[in-house]
Structure formats: C-alpha cells, structure tokens
Amino acid sequence: MEVTEDFKRKILDPYKKNPNEIVRDITNRIYFPKYMPPYKSLFSDDEGRLFVMTFEERESSGEYICDIFDPEGRFINRVGLGNYAKWGNVFGGQLVVIAKQNRIYCIQQKESGYKELVVYNMRWE
C-alpha cells in the first residue's frame, strides 16, 4: 500500500501548526517511504493467537484490518478493529492492548482527543 498525501498531511500538520520555528522546520526532515510497512502493530492473546494490524483501512467505518493467526502461524480470519495504534501514540505514548479470555481491551482516542476504553468481544465459529 502506497503512502498517501492524506497520510503525510495527518502526520505533518501538527508540526506545521506549532508556533516554535524549530519544530515547524522538522517537517522538512521527515522522510516518507513510497510504501507503508507490512504491518502497523501486533499483539497476542492468552490462547497464543497473533493479531496483526495492517495499514489497510475500511473507509466506511475507519477501522483497520487485523489479520489473526493461530499459535502454529496459520491464518484464521480478518477483522476490523478501531485504530488503537494512532501515530501520535506511537511517537509519544504507550500503546495499550490486552487480549484475554476472548476479549480485546484497548485505549482509543476520539476525534475530540478524549481517550476511552474499548472492549471487543471475540466469538470463534
């Protein structure tokens, strides 16, 4: 997946709006590769499943695609999860995701900046 101009804008805008000239100048030194990395984030649950969040976003819901693998590394399913790995958190804070007893607990930030605890219930069929 290619790095879009919209993605670059989301990353650079907070720097450009900063009143400090040194901080604004950082935007000239940020390098964007042509393509996104293969995954955005990953975590595992207490059953040994691996959850790999990709950069693939569902435009209708704003959720990111998460590939799930069993303990042997076999692909199980793809699901949409809210973006618990926002870039601001990656650069300046701690990512908090816990998967336990068929639930995923994560902190997500609303557009307003308010952080909330989100709990996903997993059902395996």
C-alpha positions as CSV (number, residue, x, y, z in Angstrom):
1,M,0.0,0.0,0.0
2,E,1.5,3.4,-1.0
3,V,1.9,6.2,1.4
4,T,-0.8,8.7,0.5
5,E,-0.7,12.5,0.6
6,D,-3.5,12.5,3.1
7,F,-1.4,10.3,5.4
8,K,1.6,12.6,5.1
9,R,-0.7,15.6,5.8
10,K,-2.1,14.0,9.0
11,I,1.5,13.4,10.2
12,L,2.9,16.8,9.3
13,D,0.0,19.2,10.1
14,P,0.6,19.2,13.9
15,Y,4.2,20.2,13.4
16,K,3.4,22.9,10.8
17,K,0.8,24.5,13.2
18,N,3.4,24.7,16.1
19,P,4.4,28.3,16.9
20,N,8.0,27.1,17.5
21,E,10.1,27.6,14.3
22,I,12.4,24.8,15.2
23,V,9.5,22.4,15.5
24,R,8.0,23.6,12.2
25,D,11.3,23.0,10.5
26,I,11.2,19.3,11.4
27,T,8.7,18.8,8.6
28,N,11.5,19.3,6.1
29,R,13.5,16.4,7.6
30,I,10.7,13.8,7.9
31,Y,11.2,11.0,5.3
32,F,8.2,9.0,4.0
33,P,8.9,5.8,2.1
34,K,6.9,5.1,-1.0
35,Y,5.1,2.2,0.7
36,M,3.7,1.6,4.1
37,P,5.4,-1.1,6.3
38,P,3.8,-4.6,6.1
39,Y,2.0,-4.1,9.5
40,K,1.1,-1.3,11.8
41,S,1.0,-3.1,15.1
42,L,0.6,-6.6,16.6
43,F,-0.3,-8.3,19.9
44,S,-1.2,-11.8,21.1
45,D,-3.9,-13.2,23.3
46,D,-3.8,-15.7,26.2
47,E,-4.5,-18.6,23.7
48,G,-1.4,-17.9,21.6
49,R,-3.2,-16.3,18.7
50,L,-1.4,-13.4,17.0
51,F,-3.3,-10.3,15.9
52,V,-1.5,-8.2,13.2
53,M,-3.0,-4.8,12.4
54,T,-2.3,-3.7,8.8
55,F,-2.4,-0.2,7.3
56,E,-5.5,-1.3,5.3
57,E,-8.4,0.9,6.4
58,R,-12.1,0.3,5.9
59,E,-13.2,3.7,4.6
60,S,-16.8,3.1,5.6
61,S,-16.0,2.6,9.3
62,G,-12.5,3.9,9.8
63,E,-11.5,0.5,11.2
64,Y,-8.2,-1.1,10.3
65,I,-7.9,-4.7,9.1
66,C,-6.4,-7.0,11.6
67,D,-5.2,-10.5,10.4
68,I,-5.4,-13.2,13.0
69,F,-3.1,-16.3,13.1
70,D,-3.3,-19.4,15.3
71,P,-0.5,-20.5,17.6
72,E,1.0,-22.5,14.7
73,G,1.1,-19.4,12.4
74,R,-1.9,-20.4,10.3
75,F,-4.2,-17.6,9.1
76,I,-7.6,-17.8,10.8
77,N,-9.5,-14.6,9.9
78,R,-9.5,-10.9,9.2
79,V,-11.5,-8.5,11.3
80,G,-11.9,-4.7,11.6
81,L,-10.7,-3.0,14.7
82,G,-10.7,0.6,15.7
83,N,-7.3,2.3,15.4
84,Y,-5.7,1.7,18.8
85,A,-2.3,2.5,17.3
86,K,-2.7,6.1,16.2
87,W,0.6,7.6,15.1
88,G,0.6,10.1,17.9
89,N,0.6,7.3,20.4
90,V,3.4,5.5,18.6
91,F,5.6,8.6,18.7
92,G,4.7,9.9,22.1
93,G,3.0,7.4,24.3
94,Q,2.3,3.9,25.3
95,L,0.1,1.5,23.2
96,V,-2.2,-0.4,25.5
97,V,-3.8,-3.5,24.1
98,I,-4.7,-6.6,26.1
99,A,-6.3,-9.7,24.7
100,K,-7.6,-12.1,27.3
101,Q,-10.4,-14.6,27.7
102,N,-11.9,-13.8,24.2
103,R,-11.9,-10.1,24.8
104,I,-9.7,-7.3,23.4
105,Y,-9.2,-4.3,25.7
106,C,-7.7,-1.1,24.2
107,I,-7.5,2.6,24.6
108,Q,-8.7,4.6,21.6
109,Q,-8.7,8.3,21.1
110,K,-11.8,10.1,19.7
111,E,-11.5,13.0,17.3
112,S,-12.0,15.3,20.3
113,G,-8.9,14.0,21.9
114,Y,-10.8,12.2,24.6
115,K,-9.4,8.7,25.4
116,E,-11.8,5.8,26.1
117,L,-11.5,2.2,27.0
118,V,-13.0,0.0,24.2
119,V,-13.8,-3.7,24.8
120,Y,-14.2,-6.1,21.8
121,N,-15.9,-9.5,22.5
122,M,-14.4,-12.3,20.3
123,R,-16.6,-15.1,19.1
124,W,-15.0,-18.0,17.3
125,E,-17.1,-20.0,14.9
